[in-house]
Structures are given as C-alpha cells and as structure tokens.
Amino acid sequence: MVKKVIYYVVLILSILAIPLSVFAIINTGVSIKYETEYGAGCISCISGDNLCTIILFWKILLVISIILILLLSIYKRKIIK
C-alpha cells in the first residue's frame, strides 16, 4: 500500500513538473531577451543571475520528468506489486 502511494505521488509530481518547466524555460528566455545587454550573453542586468544556467536547469528537470514518467509507466506492475 505504501509503494502505491509513493508511486502515485512521484508520478503526479513528475507530471506537474512538465508544464512548470516549460513555463520557466519560456519565462527565462524572455528575460534573456529583455534583461541582457546586446552581446553580453546570459547575465541579467537587473538581477545579475546567469540566465543560461537557469534555462539549463529547467531543461534538465524537464528531461528527467519525462524519463521518470516513462519508467514509472513501463514498470508500474513491478513497482506497485
């Protein structure tokens, strides 16, 4: 029973991470366009953050979430058993 609850919690969190990651990637992309000086690259003039690192983090989270959903779907019976 505990495995089933953990399975569904991880699955729901992974599913929710996908639209959040997409939104964050788009939002940070807009920040790169408007908050950086021309030719300055990825450093925000407003916050000083490296926006390319932030986008990379969200892309990695998106890929991990998709892989986790696929693995949880494939091995559902073995996990919940």
C-alpha positions in Angstrom: 0.0 0.0 0.0 2.8 2.4 0.8 4.5 1.6 -2.5 1.3 2.5 -4.3 1.0 5.9 -2.6 4.7 6.7 -3.2 4.3 5.6 -6.9 1.3 8.0 -7.4 2.9 10.9 -5.6 6.1 10.7 -7.7 4.0 10.3 -10.8 1.9 13.3 -10.1 4.9 15.4 -9.1 6.6 14.4 -12.4 3.5 15.3 -14.4 3.2 18.7 -12.7 6.9 19.4 -13.3 6.5 19.3 -17.1 4.3 22.4 -17.5 6.2 24.2 -14.8 9.5 23.5 -16.6 8.1 24.7 -19.9 6.8 27.9 -18.4 10.1 28.5 -16.6 12.1 28.0 -19.8 9.9 30.4 -21.7 9.9 32.9 -18.9 13.7 32.8 -18.6 14.0 33.1 -22.4 12.0 36.3 -22.3 14.3 37.5 -19.5 17.4 36.8 -21.7 15.8 38.8 -24.5 14.9 41.9 -22.4 17.2 41.9 -19.4 20.6 41.4 -21.1 22.6 43.9 -23.0 23.3 43.2 -26.6 26.2 40.9 -26.9 26.6 40.5 -23.2 25.3 36.9 -23.3 23.4 35.4 -20.4 24.0 37.7 -17.4 20.9 39.6 -16.4 21.5 43.4 -16.0 18.7 43.5 -13.4 19.4 40.6 -11.1 22.9 39.6 -12.1 21.9 36.0 -12.5 23.3 33.7 -15.2 20.1 33.1 -17.1 21.6 30.4 -19.3 22.3 28.3 -16.3 18.8 28.7 -15.1 17.4 27.5 -18.5 19.8 24.6 -18.5 18.5 23.6 -15.0 14.9 23.7 -16.2 15.7 21.7 -19.4 17.4 19.0 -17.3 14.4 18.9 -14.9 12.1 18.5 -17.9 14.0 15.6 -19.4 14.2 13.9 -16.0 10.5 14.3 -15.5 9.7 12.8 -18.9 12.1 9.9 -18.4 10.7 9.3 -14.9 7.1 9.2 -16.2 8.1 6.8 -18.9 9.9 4.5 -16.5 7.0 4.6 -14.0 4.6 3.8 -16.7 6.7 0.9 -18.1 7.4 -0.7 -14.7 4.1 0.1 -12.9 3.3 -3.5 -12.1 6.7 -4.3 -10.8 6.8 -1.2 -8.6 3.3 -1.5 -7.1 3.5 -5.3 -6.6 
